[in-house]
Amino acid sequence: MAKLTLKQQRFIDEYIISGNATQAAIKAGYAPKNAGQTGAENLRKPQIKAELKHRNDELQSQKTMDMQEVMERLASFGRGEVTEEQVTNSGEIVQVKTKNSDQIRALELIGKRYGAWTDKKEVSGSLEIDVGVGEYDEDD
């Protein structure tokens, strides 16, 4: 795959910020007169498309949690390793440990993830169904 020029790299940076190909082309140093066409052409170039996808995937990955991170954070809560800020009556900000209820909730979520508990419902009653005779059943 061809290497990106400095202008193309700047175009990608600006396009990620604004989502506007014309403005990205202008800010990257392309001629304003042809910026609309240049921006559209750049978005069709395979090496630019590939780099945009790669960069967007990286950004998305940084913004979201995977299941490993979720479980690690829940484990920290469950172990009481997490603290939070609280303001005292005198206005002082202090760090306090995770509340027991938050720890229990984290442990419940971890248990659910591993199927430790299943909710069972007991149902009683009759399953008899009275179909009856309808107009469609008449013998004539």
NORBEL-V648107 format. One record per backbone hydrogen bond with DSSP energy under -1.0 kcal/mol. CO is the residue of the C=O (numbers start at 1). NH is the residue of the N-H. If there is no record, write none. Layout:
co=CO nh=NH
co=CO nh=NH
This chain:
co=5 nh=9
co=6 nh=10
co=7 nh=11
co=8 nh=12
co=9 nh=13
co=10 nh=14
co=11 nh=15
co=12 nh=16
co=13 nh=17
co=14 nh=18
co=15 nh=19
co=20 nh=24
co=21 nh=25
co=22 nh=26
co=23 nh=27
co=24 nh=28
co=25 nh=30
co=26 nh=29
co=34 nh=38
co=35 nh=39
co=36 nh=40
co=37 nh=41
co=38 nh=42
co=39 nh=43
co=41 nh=44
co=45 nh=49
co=46 nh=50
co=47 nh=51
co=48 nh=52
co=49 nh=53
co=50 nh=54
co=51 nh=55
co=52 nh=56
co=53 nh=57
co=54 nh=58
co=55 nh=59
co=56 nh=60
co=57 nh=61
co=58 nh=62
co=59 nh=63
co=60 nh=64
co=66 nh=70
co=67 nh=71
co=68 nh=72
co=69 nh=73
co=70 nh=74
co=71 nh=75
co=72 nh=76
co=73 nh=77
co=74 nh=78
co=75 nh=79
co=76 nh=81
co=77 nh=80
co=82 nh=98
co=84 nh=96
co=86 nh=94
co=88 nh=91
co=92 nh=88
co=94 nh=86
co=96 nh=84
co=99 nh=103
co=100 nh=104
co=101 nh=105
co=102 nh=106
co=103 nh=107
co=104 nh=108
co=105 nh=109
co=106 nh=110
co=107 nh=111
co=108 nh=112
co=109 nh=113
co=110 nh=114
co=111 nh=116
co=112 nh=115
co=134 nh=137
co=135 nh=138
